[in-house]
Amino acid sequence: MTTKATSETGLEGVVAATSGLCYLDGQRGILAYCGHDIRELANSATFEEVCYLLWHRRLPTRAELGDLHTELVRARPLPEPVLRVMQSLPLGNTMDSVRTIVSVLAHHDPEAGDDSLAASQRKAVRLTAQIATVVATLGRLASARGPVEPDPVLSHAANFLYVLTGERPNPTASRALDVALILHADHELNASTFAARVAAATLADLHSTIVAGVATLKGPLHGGANAEVMKMLLAIGEDAGDERVEATVRGMLARKQKVPGFGHRVYRTEDPRASQLRQMSQTLGEQAGNCRWFEMSQRIEAVMKEERQIDANVDFYSASTYHTLGIALDLFTPLFVVSRVAGWTAHVLEQYSNNRLIRPRADYVGPEYPQIFVPLADR
Ligand SMILES: CC(C)(COP(=O)(O)OP(=O)(O)OC[C@H]1O[C@@H](n2cnc3c(N)ncnc32)[C@H](O)[C@@H]1OP(=O)(O)O)[C@@H](O)C(=O)NCCC(=O)NCCS
């Protein structure tokens, strides 16, 4: 007996949902949220405007943006019991802590148990605000510093940096993070968004769907790649010459290792987010008076082009960008969560509002049917 005989490894090229959120043209290197080109959003919008755009499918008016800011600010402080759980977790991979704390937040949500669309929309706003506080606070706890109260005056990005460092960030750093958050906010049916939508299609509650998203983002083939890029750069060393940088990459390729931050399932040209982040990495490096991480990244990019014609993806230049902003390596992937929660929740709400259980088939390749059952005593 066989089931349907067509299957694509890794679902490559399979269209698994309709969505009004993300337009992605891998041939031309175009990415747009609800029709708005990512480059224009990165140049002119704020992360909060992008959240509104993803949740409402249009840009907000000034009043609507003000209301959203108020809602986000109200949700920033974490419930005391959540903070206590954070303090009780062993130090380790911060993504594990983020995954656990999203689950814990579910228990303390004022509308826990109400899975109506309206309540889920409010949960999406709260969770987006809270996750930023969670990640910044985990960053403090990892270096034995106490939590910092969020500042209601600051934007989402600036407040993240403030809660992380305890110091008001300069406008360049705030804007750089704001742009990074915009660029990571949504990306069609990437693995973590698909996982969140599969969970949503069972009508699991919003927090459960985001736990699925966080768990899936953790892997080094997905969100974990930005940390892997920085580990590679650090292993090569800031003082290494170009020859060593190039030899390291050529060595990885010769050993058939994947070079983190390169390649993409959909883009056949440069990932438009990589172009923006390359520029940002350079600008931040120049302002910090240390362009070495940027220059090393450029060398690696040149070797990848020369040897394999493979382009950098979103994770490649986000590594040197975050490092120059002073963000610890272990927070790189959690920072992806701080942004992508906007896209995940938008997709989950979209799934809820026009739902059908997602339940594909598998191409069966196991032992032939029927097999003879031999009783345990005779085996
Ligand atoms: C993103 C990624 C998982 C896409 O995977 P995929 O669509 O299944 O593509 P494949 O792994 O089949 O790669 C296709 C070819 O390009 C090569 N390739 C892809 N990414 C590569 C990389 N980062 N380094 C070296 N070679 C790479 C593969 O070896 C393969 O070559 P082959 O056909 O000679 O075997 C893959 O490119 C990767 O592992 N990249 C590194 C991790 C990363 O940066 N992830 C973040 C993505 S935003």
The ligand as an SDF file (V2000), in Angstrom:
LIG
                    3D

 48 50  0  0  0  0  0  0  0  0999 V2000
   19.8240   28.1990    4.9800 C   0  0  0  0  0  0  0  0  0  0  0  0
   20.0450   26.7690    4.5840 C   0  0  0  0  0  0  0  0  0  0  0  0
   19.6050   25.8630    5.7490 C   0  0  0  0  0  0  0  0  0  0  0  0
   19.2000   26.4510    3.3570 C   0  0  0  0  0  0  0  0  0  0  0  0
   19.2700   25.1040    3.1680 O   0  0  0  0  0  0  0  0  0  0  0  0
   18.7160   24.3710    1.8380 P   0  0  0  0  0  0  0  0  0  0  0  0
   17.7510   25.2260    1.1220 O   0  0  0  0  0  0  0  0  0  0  0  0
   18.2750   23.0300    2.2800 O   0  0  0  0  0  0  0  0  0  0  0  0
   19.9910   24.3130    0.9090 O   0  0  0  0  0  0  0  0  0  0  0  0
   21.0730   23.1550    0.8940 P   0  0  0  0  0  0  0  0  0  0  0  0
   21.5810   22.9290    2.2780 O   0  0  0  0  0  0  0  0  0  0  0  0
   20.4990   21.9720    0.1950 O   0  0  0  0  0  0  0  0  0  0  0  0
   22.2050   23.8470    0.0140 O   0  0  0  0  0  0  0  0  0  0  0  0
   22.2590   23.8200   -1.4090 C   0  0  0  0  0  0  0  0  0  0  0  0
   23.7320   23.7680   -1.8220 C   0  0  0  0  0  0  0  0  0  0  0  0
   24.3940   24.9410   -1.3800 O   0  0  0  0  0  0  0  0  0  0  0  0
   25.4190   24.6100   -0.4140 C   0  0  0  0  0  0  0  0  0  0  0  0
   25.2990   25.5400    0.6980 N   0  0  0  0  0  0  0  0  0  0  0  0
   24.1740   26.1230    1.1610 C   0  0  0  0  0  0  0  0  0  0  0  0
   24.4420   26.8950    2.1950 N   0  0  0  0  0  0  0  0  0  0  0  0
   25.7730   26.8100    2.3990 C   0  0  0  0  0  0  0  0  0  0  0  0
   26.6260   27.3910    3.3590 C   0  0  0  0  0  0  0  0  0  0  0  0
   26.1520   28.2010    4.2890 N   0  0  0  0  0  0  0  0  0  0  0  0
   27.9320   27.0870    3.3000 N   0  0  0  0  0  0  0  0  0  0  0  0
   28.4120   26.2520    2.3500 C   0  0  0  0  0  0  0  0  0  0  0  0
   27.6450   25.6680    1.4200 N   0  0  0  0  0  0  0  0  0  0  0  0
   26.3300   25.9470    1.4500 C   0  0  0  0  0  0  0  0  0  0  0  0
   25.0810   23.2010    0.0410 C   0  0  0  0  0  0  0  0  0  0  0  0
   26.2270   22.5020    0.4870 O   0  0  0  0  0  0  0  0  0  0  0  0
   24.4920   22.6060   -1.2020 C   0  0  0  0  0  0  0  0  0  0  0  0
   25.5360   22.2750   -2.0800 O   0  0  0  0  0  0  0  0  0  0  0  0
   25.5040   20.8880   -2.9160 P   0  0  0  0  0  0  0  0  0  0  0  0
   24.2930   21.0160   -3.7900 O   0  0  0  0  0  0  0  0  0  0  0  0
   26.8040   20.8930   -3.6250 O   0  0  0  0  0  0  0  0  0  0  0  0
   25.3650   19.7940   -1.8970 O   0  0  0  0  0  0  0  0  0  0  0  0
   21.5380   26.5020    4.2550 C   0  0  0  0  0  0  0  0  0  0  0  0
   21.9530   27.4120    3.2580 O   0  0  0  0  0  0  0  0  0  0  0  0
   22.4230   26.6150    5.4820 C   0  0  0  0  0  0  0  0  0  0  0  0
   22.5710   25.6360    6.2110 O   0  0  0  0  0  0  0  0  0  0  0  0
   23.0280   27.8270    5.7350 N   0  0  0  0  0  0  0  0  0  0  0  0
   23.8560   28.0380    6.8980 C   0  0  0  0  0  0  0  0  0  0  0  0
   22.9810   28.2960    8.1120 C   0  0  0  0  0  0  0  0  0  0  0  0
   22.3160   29.6620    8.0240 C   0  0  0  0  0  0  0  0  0  0  0  0
   22.9410   30.6710    7.7690 O   0  0  0  0  0  0  0  0  0  0  0  0
   21.0140   29.6790    8.3310 N   0  0  0  0  0  0  0  0  0  0  0  0
   20.2320   30.9020    8.3610 C   0  0  0  0  0  0  0  0  0  0  0  0
   19.2790   30.9840    7.2190 C   0  0  0  0  0  0  0  0  0  0  0  0
   18.4780   32.5590    7.1450 S   0  0  0  0  0  0  0  0  0  0  0  0
  1  2  1  0
  2  3  1  0
  2  4  1  0
  2 36  1  0
  4  5  1  0
  5  6  1  0
  6  7  2  0
  6  8  1  0
  6  9  1  0
  9 10  1  0
 10 11  2  0
 10 12  1  0
 10 13  1  0
 13 14  1  0
 14 15  1  0
 15 16  1  0
 15 30  1  0
 16 17  1  0
 17 18  1  0
 17 28  1  0
 18 19  1  0
 18 27  1  0
 19 20  2  0
 20 21  1  0
 21 22  1  0
 21 27  2  0
 22 23  1  0
 22 24  2  0
 24 25  1  0
 25 26  2  0
 26 27  1  0
 28 29  1  0
 28 30  1  0
 30 31  1  0
 31 32  1  0
 32 33  2  0
 32 34  1  0
 32 35  1  0
 36 37  1  0
 36 38  1  0
 38 39  2  0
 38 40  1  0
 40 41  1  0
 41 42  1  0
 42 43  1  0
 43 44  2  0
 43 45  1  0
 45 46  1  0
 46 47  1  0
 47 48  1  0
M  END
$$$$
